[in-house]
Amino acid sequence: MNPTKLFSFLLITILFLTNTFAQDLITAKEFIALQKEKPNLVIVDASKDKLYAAAHIEGAINIPYAILNEKEPKIDGTMLPLENVAKILGNKGVSNDDTIVVYDEGTQKYATLVYWIFKYLGAKDVKVLHKEMNAFRDARVKLTSEVPTVKAKTFTVNLVPEINADVAFVESSIGNSNVIIIDTRTPDEFNGVRNEKSTYSNGHIKGAINIPYESLVKTGTNVFISPDEFKKLAGIELSPEKTYLLYCKTGIKGATLYTYMTSVLGFKNVKNYKGAYAEWDYLGKLSVK
C-alpha cells in the first residue's frame, strides 16, 4: 500500500473509531439530556473539597482523588487497596451498576483520573463531562453549594486490568516497536532538570516521547485540542494498531491522556501506568535524560 492510501486508511479508521468509542466524553448539552433520560444519574465532582463546597452541580457528590489514596504512602500517589476504594465509593452512594458522570473544576485532570479509576474497577457506564466553560454556561447547568443526602450502596469490583500497566509490562515495552511510551510530565521533568516543579525527576523511561499534559487543554477555555493538533504535537505516526503506554508522576496526567486517546482519538489499546514515574524511580529502575 502506498503512503497516500495508507494515510487515508488510517484517517478513516481513526474517524470511525472516534465515532464508535467517543461516547464516554460528553458535552454540557449532552449531560443535560442525560439527566432527563436517567433521573438516577450519579454525578461525581472530582474537585478538591474546598472547590466543591463553594459550588458544584446540583446533586453532585464529592469524590476527590486524594481520598482514594494512601495517607502516608512509601510511593507518592499509591492508591488504597481496592476493597477500601470500593467501600469508599459505596459509602458515597455509587454502585458499579450506576450511570456515572464525573467532572472537575475544569482542568480535566482530576475528573479523568477518577473516571479512569471507575473504569479500572469495572464500573459499567461512566462518562466524563468535558467542562468547556463557554458551553457549560450556555447549557445553564444548575449549580449549588448544598450537599445532597446519599444512601450507601455496594460497589463491586470487577477489575479491568488491561487499562493499567504494571512495572513488568513497562519493562517489557522498552524497545518494543509495537508499544509507544508517552511521558505526560513537563519537559523539565522529562529531561531530569531539577527545579521547584520537578523536585525528584531523574529523567524519563527509556524510549518515551514527551507530550506534556498542559498541551492537551487549551488555556482559558478548558477545551481539549483537536486530533490534528494532537498529531502535530506528538510528532510521530499514530496508529490504532499500536499499544500506547502512558505515564506521569503519580498517574493523574496519564489518565487525562488515556481519556483523550480513548474518547477523542478512539484508540482501544491504551494503558495508564498508575504507579507512574514515582514508582519507577522508587524501585531504582533506569531513567535516561
Secondary structure, 3 states (H helix, E strand, C coil): CCHHHHHHHHHHHHHHHHHHHHHHEECHHHHHHHHHHCCCCEEEECCCHHHHHHCEECCCEECCHHHHECCCCCCCCCECCHHHHHHHHHHCCCCCCCEEEEECCCCCHHHHHHHHHHHHHCCCEEEEECCCHHHHHHCCCCEECCCCCCCCCCCCCCCCHHHECCHHHHHHHCCCCCEEEEECCCHHHHCCCCECCECCCCCECCCCEECCHHHCECCCCCCECCHHHHHHHHCCCCCCCCEEEEECCCCHHHHHHHHHHHHCCCCCCEEECCCHHHHHHHCCCCCEC
